[in-house]
Amino acid sequence: MKEWARFATLAAALATLLTACGGGGPGEPPAGPPPSVTVIQLETEPVTETREYIGRVTAAERVDLRARVQGFLQEVTFTEGRRVEAGDLLFRIEPDAYQAAVAQRQADVERARAEATNAEAQLRRAEELLRTNDISRARADELRAAATVTAAGISQAEAALKAAQLNLDYTQIHAPISGRIGLSRYTVGNLIGPESGVLATLVQHDPIFVQFPMTQSELLAHRREAQDLGEDASTAMIQLQLADGSRYEHEGRLDFIDVTVDPGTDTVLLRSRLANPDGLLVPGQFVAVVVRSGEPEMGLLVPQSALQMDQLGLSVLVLDQEDRVQVRRIIAGQQVGARVVARSGLAPGDRVVVEGVQKVRPGQAVTATPWQPPSRD
């Protein structure tokens, strides 16, 4: 009996010790600290209605340089890939044969003028003799016709001289616009001419165009919105998003809406003109085009990482005043970067769980840490 009493006393002491150490009943794990989540407190922000499209950069001006006369390429005066100014000499074709042709045509002009002078002198003498009947009228008419022919000969010789001078001028190919020049298809010593094709391509990079397609329904909606706001549809602002996700610093405006619809895609081509002083945009490049129209309206922006989707739609987790998790159904609007506009279901001041959504459940108490937006450096 004494041994049983000692065993009971030992068991009671052990139970007291386990209780002091935080042990629970059989099968119950020890209670841990509440899970930690990251939350953002919503505030209203100005939000502008935007639409996003895929566009292609095109040159405002593009020139394929070609030879207009035939000859051996004597000089290439530019550096490939560099900027050239309008009027700069780019190619020189060997001019000797064309200079000789100009000299010959100049001699033809001088001969034609001499012949015309002689014919005029003979005509004047014939008219004097005709007054005294010392020459027949038929002969006088012949001399008058000869003077007319020699005068026409001057015009013909001058036209041939002008053509020869043009051909000589064509031996020098100058830049018709300012821009960057591409690769030269021919090197010095090659025989080139009109049949040689493109010698090099010159492209104007600043300003530059961006073209993008818009469906008819979207274009109609855009025009109606602009009409409701009393604005012109072409006043919409254009922003570009580059391949690395960054925004292009220069904005533009719509400057062209095509007058026909592509029957294959049922879209209309739109174009915007943008400044490109650093040459960051290159013709042929794909970019994301963000069309912004109308005045900004105040809205609530929620990070996309906070959104959950199920059969009932979109929801987010919010914290109540006791830092307990609650489910809130929302309706999302347009996307703005990495966030979306919450059109309903949320209010300013709500604390939305952004990180740690998967490790908490409704009604659970949590430890909240303020959310910090990612750095843009």
Secondary structure, DSSP 8 states (H G I E B T S, - for coil): -HHHHHHHHHHHHHHHHHHHTT--STT--------EEEEEE--EEEEEEEEEEEEEEEEEEEEEEE-SS-EEEEEE-S-TTSEE-TT-EEEEE--HHHHHHHHHHHHHHHHHHHHHHHHHHHHHHHHHHHHTT-S-HHHHHHHHHHHHHHHHHHHHHHHHHHHHHHHHHTTEEE-SS-EEE---S--TT-EE-GGG-EEEEEEEEEEEEEEEEEEHHHHHHHHHHHHHTT--GGG-EEEEE-TTS-B-S--EEEEEE-SS-BTTTTEEEEEEEE--TT--S-TT-EEEEEEEEEEEEEEEEEEGGG-EEETTEEEEEEE-TTSBEEEEE-EEEEEETTEEEEEES--TT-EEEEE-GGG--TT-B-EEEE-------
